[in-house]
Amino acid sequence: MRSGRTAKLEKFEDIVHRFEIPLLQYARRITGDREQARDVVQETFVKFQRNGALRSEDEPATWLFTVCRNAALNVCRKERRMVYVDEEVIEARESEQPMPFDQLEQKEATGFLLRIVGTLPPRQQEVIQLKFQNDLSYQQIAEIMQTTANNVGVLLHTALKTLRERYAQVAGDFIPFNPKPNE
């Protein structure tokens, strides 16, 4: 039989395990610095544990990302800088390793896409990251960014439209590789 303290500790460890990497990526994109991001995430988890957030039955994602965002923005305000896109943060999530040519092509495509995303306004970059990298709902993103779900939808729509347009402008420079099948 486990004690209540042990169960709470295990629940906290599960939350840390689940959210540590996504929060680190999010904080790093805002601060632009790995060490500052680690400090921000550590501060986030300390606040989470102190504020009794474990007692709540709600999903902790919104609370964690909101606190992390605010702490990261505070760091940026102190240093007067804000960086949202960093190619080193992208992780390969495939279990099988692609062929070297495919890896190179994928890396180039990812870098290309990140450069285009990097041209968007910071709020649009943030919405794209929260939605597609962290799979948060519009309502969760709205709470984190202190706006409305409708505004999140508008930001996301505008960002994706801009990305499509900018990609179309530049993609014409690429020659697609379409080998003809043997007949």
ABEGO torsion letter per residue (X at the ends): XBBAAAAAAAAAAAAAAAAAAAAAAAAAAAAGBAAAAAAAAAAAAAAAAAAGAAABABBAAAAAAAAAAAAAAAAAAAAGBBBABBAAABBBABABBBBAAAAAAAAAAAAAAAAAAAABBAAAAAAAAAAAAAGBBAAAAAAAAGBBAAAAAAAAAAAAAAAAAAAAAAAAABBBBBBBBBX
